[in-house]
Amino acid sequence: MMEQLAERRMQREEEAAADVEEDSEEDSEDDDGSDVDDGEDGEGGSEDEEDEEDEDEEVGVLFVLLISFFLCML
């Protein structure tokens, strides 16, 4: 029984990590295209906004991982 619970926990952690990785790959693909466009337009303030968005995304990812960890502990 304990082995099954540990196995399920590991599986959920792996799935959560895979989801986060997929999301970050999709976001980085989107960011790559937008960085080029911003540079061509000559908008200087957009880099600060992108940094803030990146920080917000990182906080969101950490929050999801934290919640997943606590759910696995149940």
C-alpha positions as CSV (number, residue, x, y, z in Angstrom):
1,M,0.0,0.0,0.0
2,M,2.7,2.5,1.0
3,E,4.6,1.5,-2.2
4,Q,1.6,2.3,-4.3
5,L,1.2,5.7,-2.7
6,A,4.8,6.5,-3.2
7,E,4.6,5.4,-6.8
8,R,1.5,7.5,-7.4
9,R,3.3,10.5,-5.8
10,M,6.3,10.1,-8.0
11,Q,4.1,9.8,-11.1
12,R,2.2,13.0,-10.2
13,E,5.5,14.9,-9.5
14,E,6.9,13.7,-12.9
15,E,3.7,14.8,-14.7
16,A,3.7,18.2,-13.0
17,A,7.3,18.7,-13.9
18,A,6.6,17.7,-17.5
19,D,3.7,20.1,-17.7
20,V,5.8,22.9,-16.3
21,E,8.6,22.1,-18.8
22,E,6.1,22.1,-21.7
23,D,4.7,25.4,-20.6
24,S,8.1,27.0,-20.3
25,E,9.1,25.7,-23.7
26,E,6.0,27.1,-25.3
27,D,6.5,30.5,-23.5
28,S,10.1,30.6,-24.6
29,E,9.1,30.0,-28.2
30,D,6.6,32.9,-28.0
31,D,9.1,35.1,-26.3
32,D,11.8,34.5,-28.9
33,G,9.5,35.8,-31.6
34,S,8.3,38.8,-29.6
35,D,11.9,39.8,-28.7
36,V,12.8,40.2,-32.3
37,D,9.7,42.3,-33.0
38,D,10.3,44.6,-30.1
39,G,13.9,45.2,-31.1
40,E,12.8,46.2,-34.6
41,D,10.2,48.6,-33.4
42,G,12.8,50.3,-31.1
43,E,10.6,50.1,-28.0
44,G,13.0,50.4,-25.0
45,G,10.4,50.0,-22.2
46,S,9.2,46.6,-23.4
47,E,12.1,44.8,-21.9
48,D,11.2,45.8,-18.4
49,E,7.6,44.7,-19.0
50,E,8.9,41.3,-20.3
51,D,11.1,40.9,-17.3
52,E,8.1,41.5,-15.0
53,E,6.0,39.0,-17.0
54,D,8.8,36.4,-16.8
55,E,9.0,36.9,-13.0
56,D,5.3,36.5,-12.7
57,E,5.5,33.3,-14.8
58,E,8.3,32.0,-12.6
59,V,6.3,32.7,-9.4
60,G,3.3,30.9,-11.0
61,V,5.4,27.9,-11.9
62,L,6.9,27.8,-8.4
63,F,3.4,28.0,-6.9
64,V,2.1,25.1,-9.0
65,L,5.1,23.0,-8.0
66,L,4.6,23.9,-4.3
67,I,0.9,22.9,-4.5
68,S,1.7,19.7,-6.4
69,F,4.2,18.9,-3.7
70,F,1.7,19.4,-0.9
71,L,-0.9,17.4,-2.7
72,C,1.5,14.5,-3.1
73,M,2.1,14.6,0.7
74,L,-1.6,13.9,1.4
